[in-house]
């Protein structure tokens, strides 16, 4: 009996040991299983986070593309309707805002005296604007802006054919017709005038136009250029002067640094006195000359564009160079020349400026625009004989080279 009990106890201990070992093993397995689950969970969370970021970015990009395509589709639809209008060019005045589902205000309008019209989309974000430009849409004659800012009013200009044609223009690329306007980046020619046959020497009243005998209409015969360049021998007489002083605005380029004083624009007497001009000095700098007085003396560099405004009016004389203004002081009473103002030169020999002039505007003492010069190649049959010259948009006249040789242009 004792033997049996002892054996039973031994067996129970074995069973207990086995149970304890098994229980410990199960706990260990569960601990390992819990450990793997945590690592896997963290990994999954990281993957989900990454996919969320990528997904959100993808959704944003898709929404931007959708908005850009919607704008193009809606403007395309409106342009097609407007171009087919039977009253185009006459009663065609689509000055209205169209209902649409783009979320933007879209307004279209005829461009006066032309076969062009434009549609403006207001308040376009930079991302959508850049996406629209990136689509390479060919139907508009021009799309503005060319570069996008934070918020943009995008202007699409079309011709009646919707073929994307039309002469492009900008400050760097002027319209060939000097009387054309650069509207939304496209040249818009004025409506042709009927020839005045009572004035056979100038039937169009414009020296840049000729009369087409076939239809008795005036046609442009000049070609506008970017600039006139003098090598130090060519100059223009404006046929206007003022002993009361004048104000001028001009865009010029100094092509090289010169070793002596040169006059860019103005007049004086034959002794170089009674100064009334804008002077280049070999410091190098620019200055305004009035009588025997100079002021300004702003430093300049070669091969540089300068947007210049200056005044020789004694009560308010100044020089502004690329937005930086210097007011003249201590001018006093000065005698100013009444001789004609010249471009590139004055009446005192040896002072012709060598450089480029892009345009010139002259104003009298009370602020009236008296000359508005732009560079052109003149018609062959004109008084300038097909040579580069200045065309004045105020008098509608050509102003030829008064020096030797010929101006060069772009």
C-alpha positions in Angstrom: 0.0 0.0 0.0 2.8 2.3 0.9 4.5 1.5 -2.3 1.5 2.4 -4.3 1.1 5.7 -2.5 4.7 6.6 -3.1 4.4 5.8 -6.7 1.3 7.9 -7.0 3.1 10.9 -5.4 6.0 10.5 -7.8 3.6 10.4 -10.7 1.7 13.5 -9.4 5.0 15.4 -9.1 5.8 14.4 -12.7 2.4 15.5 -13.9 2.7 18.8 -11.9 6.1 19.4 -13.4 4.8 18.6 -16.9 1.8 20.9 -16.4 4.0 23.7 -14.9 6.4 23.4 -17.9 3.5 23.4 -20.3 1.9 26.4 -18.7 5.2 28.3 -18.7 5.7 27.4 -22.3 2.3 28.7 -23.2 2.8 31.9 -21.4 6.1 32.4 -23.2 4.4 31.7 -26.5 1.7 34.2 -25.7 4.4 36.8 -24.7 6.2 36.2 -28.0 3.0 36.3 -29.9 2.1 39.6 -28.2 5.6 41.0 -29.0 5.2 40.2 -32.7 1.8 41.7 -32.8 3.1 45.1 -31.4 6.0 45.2 -34.0 3.6 44.4 -36.7 1.1 47.0 -35.5 3.8 49.7 -35.5 4.9 48.7 -38.9 1.3 48.8 -40.2 0.8 52.2 -38.7 3.9 53.6 -40.4 2.8 52.2 -43.7 -0.7 53.6 -43.3 0.7 57.0 -42.4 2.9 57.0 -45.5 0.1 55.9 -47.7 -2.1 58.7 -46.2 0.5 61.4 -46.9 1.0 60.1 -50.5 -2.8 59.8 -50.9 -3.5 63.3 -49.7 -0.8 64.7 -52.0 -2.2 62.7 -54.9 -5.7 64.0 -54.1 -4.4 67.6 -54.0 -2.7 67.2 -57.3 -5.7 65.6 -58.9 -8.0 68.5 -57.6 -5.6 71.0 -59.1 -5.6 69.2 -62.5 -9.4 69.0 -62.4 -9.7 72.7 -61.7 -7.3 73.6 -64.6 -9.1 71.3 -67.0 -12.5 72.7 -66.0 -11.3 76.2 -66.6 -10.0 75.3 -70.0 -13.1 73.4 -71.0 -15.4 76.2 -69.9 -13.5 79.0 -71.6 -13.2 76.8 -74.7 -17.0 76.3 -74.7 -17.6 80.0 -74.3 -15.1 81.0 -76.9 -16.6 78.6 -79.4 -20.1 80.1 -78.9 -18.8 83.7 -79.1 -16.7 83.1 -82.2 -19.8 81.8 -84.0 -21.8 84.9 -83.1 -23.2 86.2 -86.4 -22.8 89.8 -85.2 -19.1 89.3 -84.5 -17.2 92.6 -85.0 -20.4 94.7 -85.2 -23.0 94.1 -82.5 -20.7 91.6 -80.8 -20.5 92.9 -77.2 -20.3 89.9 -74.9 -19.6 92.1 -71.8 -21.3 89.7 -69.4 -20.4 87.2 -66.7 -21.3 83.6 -67.6 -22.7 81.0 -65.2 -20.4 78.0 -64.9 -19.4 75.3 -62.5 -15.7 76.1 -62.2 -16.1 78.1 -59.0 -14.5 81.1 -60.7 -16.0 84.2 -62.2 -15.5 84.1 -66.0 -16.2 87.3 -68.0 -15.8 87.8 -71.8 -15.6 91.0 -73.8 -15.0 92.2 -77.3 -11.7 94.1 -78.0 -12.8 97.3 -79.6 -11.9 97.9 -83.3 -10.5 94.4 -83.8 -11.5 90.8 -84.6 -10.3 89.7 -81.1 -12.1 89.0 -77.9 -11.0 87.9 -74.5 -12.2 85.9 -71.5 -11.0 86.6 -68.0 -11.0 84.0 -65.2 -10.7 85.8 -61.9 -8.9 84.7 -58.7 -7.0 81.6 -60.0 -4.5 80.2 -57.5 -0.9 79.8 -58.4 -1.0 76.0 -58.6 -4.0 76.0 -60.9 -2.6 78.8 -63.0 0.7 77.0 -63.5 -1.3 73.8 -64.4 -3.3 75.7 -67.0 -0.1 77.1 -68.6 1.4 73.6 -68.5 -1.4 72.2 -70.5 -0.1 73.9 -73.7 -3.5 75.0 -74.8 -3.1 76.3 -78.4 -6.5 77.8 -79.1 -5.9 81.3 -77.5 -3.8 83.8 -79.4 -2.3 84.7 -76.0 -2.6 83.7 -72.4 -1.7 86.0 -69.5 0.0 86.1 -67.2 3.0 84.3 -68.6 4.2 83.6 -65.0 1.8 82.9 -62.1 1.7 84.7 -58.7 -0.3 83.8 -55.6 -3.6 84.9 -57.1 -4.2 85.5 -60.8 -6.7 86.9 -63.2 -6.0 84.8 -66.2 -6.8 86.5 -69.6 -7.3 84.3 -72.7 -7.4 86.3 -76.0 -8.9 84.7 -79.1 -9.4 85.6 -82.8 -12.6 84.7 -84.6 -10.9 81.6 -86.2 -9.8 80.3 -82.8 -6.6 79.1 -84.4 -4.2 80.7 -81.9 -2.8 83.0 -84.5 -2.2 86.7 -84.0 1.0 88.7 -83.7 2.4 88.4 -80.2 3.8 91.5 -78.6 5.5 92.7 -75.4 7.8 95.6 -74.4 10.6 93.5 -75.8 8.7 92.6 -79.0 6.7 95.6 -80.2 4.0 95.4 -82.8 5.2 96.0 -86.4 2.5 98.6 -87.0 3.5 101.6 -84.9 -0.2 102.6 -84.6 -1.2 99.2 -83.3 -1.8 98.6 -79.6 -0.5 95.6 -77.6 -3.6 94.2 -76.0 -3.3 91.1 -73.8 -0.1 90.3 -75.5 -1.5 90.4 -79.0 -1.1 93.2 -81.6 -4.4 95.0 -82.4 -4.3 97.1 -85.5 -6.6 100.2 -85.7 -9.5 100.2 -88.2 -8.3 101.3 -91.6 -9.0 104.9 -92.6 -10.3 106.1 -95.9 -7.8 108.0 -98.0 -8.2 111.7 -98.3 -7.7 112.2 -102.0 -7.9 116.0 -101.5 -4.4 115.8 -100.0 -2.3 113.8 -102.6 1.0 114.4 -100.8 -0.2 112.8 -97.6 -3.7 111.2 -98.2 -3.6 109.3 -94.9 -2.4 112.2 -92.7 0.2 109.8 -91.4 3.7 109.4 -92.8 3.8 105.8 -91.7 0.8 105.0 -93.9 0.2 104.7 -97.7 -3.0 104.8 -99.6 -4.1 101.5 -101.2 -5.6 102.6 -104.5 -7.5 99.3 -104.9 -9.8 99.9 -101.9 -9.0 103.6 -101.1 -7.9 102.6 -97.6 -4.8 103.6 -95.7 -2.4 100.8 -94.9 0.6 100.8 -92.5 4.0 101.0 -94.3 6.4 101.3 -91.4 7.9 98.5 -89.3 8.4 99.3 -85.7 11.7 98.2 -84.1 13.0 97.9 -80.6 15.6 100.7 -80.7 17.7 103.0 -82.8 21.4 102.7 -82.2 23.8 105.5 -83.0 27.6 104.9 -83.4 28.2 108.6 -82.6 27.4 109.9 -86.0 23.5 109.7 -86.2 21.0 111.9 -84.5 17.4 113.1 -84.6 16.0 116.7 -84.6 12.6 116.7 -82.8 11.6 120.1 -84.4 10.4 121.3 -81.0 12.1 123.2 -78.2 11.3 125.1 -75.0 13.2 127.9 -73.2 10.9 127.3 -70.3 12.4 123.8 -69.8 10.7 120.4 -70.5 10.1 117.0 -69.0 11.2 113.8 -70.8 10.8 110.1 -70.3 13.0 107.7 -72.2 14.4 104.2 -72.3 18.1 104.0 -73.3 21.0 101.6 -73.2 24.6 102.5 -72.8 26.4 100.3 -75.2 29.9 101.4 -74.1 31.6 103.8 -71.8 32.7 106.9 -73.5 35.7 109.2 -72.8 34.1 112.6 -73.0 30.8 114.4 -72.4 27.9 113.3 -74.7 24.4 114.6 -74.8 21.6 112.0 -74.8 18.7 114.3 -75.3 18.3 118.1 -75.3 19.5 121.4 -76.7 22.0 124.2 -76.1 23.5 127.1 -78.0 26.4 126.7 -80.4 28.9 127.6 -77.6 27.6 124.8 -75.5 25.9 127.1 -73.0 22.2 127.7 -72.1 22.2 124.0 -71.4 18.8 122.3 -71.5 19.6 118.6 -71.7 20.4 115.1 -70.3 24.1 114.6 -70.3 26.4 111.5 -70.3 29.6 112.1 -68.4 32.7 109.9 -68.4 32.7 109.4 -64.6 30.5 107.5 -65.8 27.3 109.1 -64.8 24.2 110.9 -66.0 23.3 114.5 -65.1 20.7 117.1 -66.0 22.2 120.4 -67.5 20.3 123.7 -67.0 22.0 126.9 -68.1 25.4 126.7 -66.4 24.2 124.3 -63.7 24.4 120.4 -63.5 22.6 118.1 -61.1 21.9 114.4 -60.6 25.3 112.9 -61.4 23.9 109.3 -61.0 26.4 106.5 -61.7 25.8 104.2 -64.7 27.3 101.1 -66.3 27.9 99.9 -69.8 25.5 97.5 -71.5 22.7 98.4 -69.2 19.1 99.5 -69.8 18.0 102.7 -68.0 14.5 104.0 -67.6 15.0 107.7 -67.3 12.8 110.6 -66.4 14.1 114.1 -66.0 13.0 117.8 -65.9 14.8 121.0 -66.8 12.0 123.1 -65.6 13.8 125.4 -63.1 11.1 125.3 -60.4 11.0 121.5 -60.4 14.2 120.0 -61.9 15.2 116.4 -61.2 16.6 113.2 -62.5 15.1 109.8 -62.0 17.1 106.7 -63.0 15.4 103.3 -62.8 13.1 104.6 -60.1 15.7 106.4 -58.0 15.0 110.1 -57.9 17.4 113.0 -57.2 15.7 116.5 -56.8 17.9 119.3 -58.0 18.6 122.1 -55.5 20.3 125.5 -55.8 19.5 125.8 -59.4 18.7 129.5 -59.3 18.0 131.6 -62.3 19.3 130.0 -65.5 19.0 130.7 -69.2 17.8 127.7 -71.1 18.2 127.1 -74.8 15.1 127.6 -77.1 16.7 125.6 -79.9 15.2 122.3 -81.1 15.6 119.4 -78.8 17.7 116.6 -80.4 18.0 112.9 -79.7 21.6 111.6 -79.4 23.0 115.2 -79.8 22.9 118.9 -79.2 23.9 122.0 -81.2 27.5 122.0 -79.8 29.8 119.9 -82.1 31.4 116.6 -81.0 28.8 115.6 -78.4 26.8 112.9 -80.1 25.9 110.0 -77.8 26.7 106.5 -78.9 24.1 104.1 -77.6 20.5 102.8 -78.0 17.3 104.7 -77.6 14.1 102.6 -77.3 11.5 105.4 -77.0 11.2 109.0 -76.0 8.3 111.1 -74.7 8.6 114.9 -74.4 6.3 117.1 -72.3 6.0 120.9 -72.2 6.1 122.9 -69.0 2.4 122.4 -68.2 2.6 118.6 -68.8 1.2 118.2 -72.3 2.7 115.4 -74.4 4.2 117.0 -77.5 6.3 114.2 -78.9 5.9 110.4 -78.5 8.8 108.8 -80.4 9.2 105.1 -81.3 11.9 103.6 -83.7 10.8 102.4 -87.1 12.1 101.4 -90.5 10.5 104.0 -92.8 8.6 103.2 -96.1 10.8 103.3 -99.2 8.7 106.0 -100.7 8.9 108.2 -97.6 11.2 111.2 -97.0 13.4 108.9 -94.9 13.8 106.6 -97.9 13.3 103.3 -96.2 16.0 104.0 -93.5 15.7 103.6 -89.7 14.0 106.7 -88.2 11.8 107.9 -85.4 8.1 108.0 -85.7 6.1 110.5 -83.6 2.7 109.2 -82.5 1.5 112.7 -81.7 2.2 114.4 -85.1 2.0 111.2 -87.1 5.3 112.2 -88.7 8.7 110.6 -89.5 11.9 112.1 -88.2 14.9 111.1 -90.2 18.6 110.8 -89.3 20.3 114.2 -89.5 23.8 112.9 -89.2 26.0 110.8 -91.4 25.6 107.1 -92.1 22.6 105.2 -90.8 21.2 104.1 -87.5 21.2 100.4 -86.8 18.2 98.6 -85.3 17.3 95.2 -83.7 
